[in-house]
Amino acid sequence: MSLQEEINKRRTFAIISHPDAGKTTLTEKLLYFGQVIRSTGTVKGKKTGKYAASDWMEIEKKRGISVTSSVMSFPYHDFHVNILDTPGHEDFSEDTYRTLTAVDSVVMIIDSTKGVEPQTIKLFKVCRMRGIPIFTFINKLDREGREPLELLSEIEEVLGIESYPMNWPIGMGKRFLGIYDRFQNQIVRFKGDEEEEIIPLSDVSKHGIDENPTYQDTLGEIELLEEAGNEFTRERVENGELTPVFFGSALANFGVQTFFDTFLQFAAQPQPRKTNEGLVEPEKEQFSGYIFKIQANMNPAHRDRIAFLRVCSGKFERGMSVNLSRTNKTIKLNQTQAFMAKDRDTVDEAYPGDIIGIYDPNIYQIGDTLIGGKAQFHYEELPQFPPELFKRVQAKNVMKSKQFRKGIEQLVQEGAIQLFRQELNDSLILGAVGQLQFEVFEYRMKAEYNVDIEFTPLGERIPRWIKSEKFDKRFFDSRSMLVRDRYGSYAVLFENEFTLRYFLENQKEIELVDLFEENDYQGVTAHK
């Protein structure tokens, strides 16, 4: 099969949502349709011993949440599907943001009982900034929820994107009869117990559905949508101007396959990626890709590190030599794998859109570009976010210092938590976006490195990086704490806004950088 034919088959997408909207449940159903799993594990049914396939970490199984992105690849009909399941919890938004750079489209799940929620808004904005096509699945239609027209209005007003319902619910909760599939011109009848019946519109009267008052109400709403709704075009979807909307219930496995089959027809195939020398098209013969995630200890028996690489152009072949553009060193890629969450198989070849795992002997960084042949470019920097919470960290037992240092080094390189050294006394400080990241870090240090740690909270701090290497260090104290990040760059952890303002007014010769405002500063730290 030609390179172009392989590219046309690929669909690489992420699923985003607010916690508890049904993201992991929907992912399980898609894996079930792809015949990857024989039965679907539910997030809450822990007594059965079944867990969601995408939640592979032990702490995810115990707490029933996703705290790291996972990759699932499988064939489905004429497509090769790559799903990137992202953490829903806001404390792990940085991992999610980086993962979103590796996809070509996004499925956004909205809880019909709650509407658009805060974490959904944050993730949606990142997708819009990157021009990623967005598809919407409104979940939990088998429960009493908000009116469909009200939900569409909220999507358009809060998220600022036009919507086009590909199907429409016939009632909801106890009155839920199914969905009116506008795209396929059929009724999908809800029969409960993960059963549904497809009825062509021409056969509705034979089944007595047309006499149901709820169905009559639905016909009136469909007529309104036809007259006053937005126009649907593939181009507007691809440009991120219009989101196709699907209704269903992931838990009841209703409307999910209808959604999936339609989604794959309109989801983007692998798209060009930006480099310092312009766009690189997936059809480019030269192999290239970039690392968007590093994960330690996916296989506890071997304590390995895996770098996740998005293939952007050309064909990957196991054993090929590539150039690491950051160091200009040549590396032979012999140990490469394809994923189904924690399960892995050796991958011999991969194409644009595919996500492959590369064994990392501690040489890769998040954002690294790999190129077949001589390095001529590098892909654009990945987003980096300043932490908000800070804690000093140390091993409870000094005899475990070697394991402690190894655990710190490897877990920090994954990018979910950041490491600083206080200039005054060389103590170690961890920074994170949220409290849950510290809890996961503590759990993994114990479970994976057999090290008990203790934290000393420093509370919320405002981090600012220092542009110059030369400055007077006498101006810093416990309220404006001078630290170095893991790349050796100086930063200041300010106690509060007042301390920051006082410093800016009195130390004008020291130029500070806010990572939120100056995205290009990540080049200063990430490639030191």
C-alpha positions, 0 to 999 in steps of 0.5 A: 500500500502506498504512503498516501493510502496509509495516510488516508486511513489514519484517524488520530484523535483525543477525547476531552471532557470535564471529569465524570462526563463519560470520557473513559466510558466512551473510550471503552465502547470504541475499543469494544467496537474495534474488537480490542476488548471483549467486554467494557469495564466501568469506572465505578464498578471496582468490586468486579475487578474490571477496570477501564482499559485506558486506566493502566496505572495502579493509582488510576485503578484504585481512585477511578480517575485518569491521571496520565494520557494513554494511547490506543491503536487499532484497525476499524473497518477501512480505518486505522484508529489512534485514540489518545485518552487524556486526563480529565482532572484539571490538575493534569491539564499540562499533560493533556495540552501536550497530548492535544498537539499530537492529534488531528481532531478532537471529540468533546464530551458534554454531560447533558445534565450539566452542560458546558463545564469549566475544564471543557472550556479550558481544553476547548480553547486550546483546541481552537488556538491550534485549529483542531476540528472538534466533534461533540458527543452529548452524553447521558441522554437516558437520564433527565437532562437539559433541553437539547436546544438549550445545550446547543445554545450554550455550546455556541454562546460559551464556546463561540463555535457554531453547532450542527446536530447530526442526530436529535434525541427523541425524548430523554430520561424515562421518555427516551425513545432513541435518536433521529439520525439526520445524517443517515435518514434513520431512527435508532430506537433505544431498547435498553441493555445495550440494545438498539434497533435501526429503522429507516425513516420510510418504515417509521409508521410500520413500527408505530413510532409516528403515533408517539407524542414524543416523536411528534414533538421531535419532528417539530424540533427537526423542522425548526433545525432545518429552517433556522439551524446552521449550514453543514459543510465539511470545510467548516468542520475542518476549519474548526468553525462548526462542531457536528453534534451527536446525542447518545449514552456511552454507559448504555452503549446507545448512539455510540456506534452511529457516532463513531461511524459518522465521525470517522468519515469527517474526522481529519486525516493526518495534517501538516505540522509547523516547523522552524522552516515552515509546514511539513506535509505528511506526504513528505518522503523523509521520515520525521516526528516529535516526542510529546510525552515521556512515561517512566515505568510503564512496565514495572518489571523492567523499569523502562522509560518510553518516549511517545512519538507522533509520526508526522511525515514519511514512513517509519521502519524499525531499525532505521537511523534518525537524527535527534535535531536538538543534539544533532546525534544519530540514533538507531531505533531498534526498540519501538512499540505500538500501544493498547494502553499498557499493552505493547507490541513491537512495531515494524513500521508506522505512518503519519498520524501513528503514535509509537513508543521509543525506548528511552535510555535517558536521552530524549526530552519532551518536544524533541524532533527526530528526522530520517537522514540529516536534521534540517528542521525542528517542530514547533515548541510544545506548550509549557505551563508555570506551576502554581503550588510548591512543596519542598520534598525529601526522602524520609530515609537518607539511606534511600537517597540513590533511589530518591534521586532516580525517582525524582529525575525520571518522574520529573522528566515526564513533565507533569511536575516540575523540579527546582533547587533553592539557590540558598540551601540546595533543597529540592522543591517540586512545583505542580498545577494542582494538589493531585499531582503531588499525591500521584508523585508520592504514590509512584515514588513509593510504588515504583522506587520504594521510597517514602517521601515527605513534603513541606508545603510552600503554598501557592507561589507566583513563579517568574523566570529571570532572563539574565544570568548576571544579577545581584542575588542579595535581593532575594529572601523567603518571600521572593525565593531564588531557585534554578529549574532543572535546566539550570535557568534562574527563577523566582517564587514570589509569595504573593502579588504584593511581593511580586509588585514590590520586587518589580518596583524596586529591582527594575534592572532584573527582567522577569518572564511570565511563561503564560505571556511569553511562549517563546521563553520555553525555548530558553529552558527546554533546550538549554 
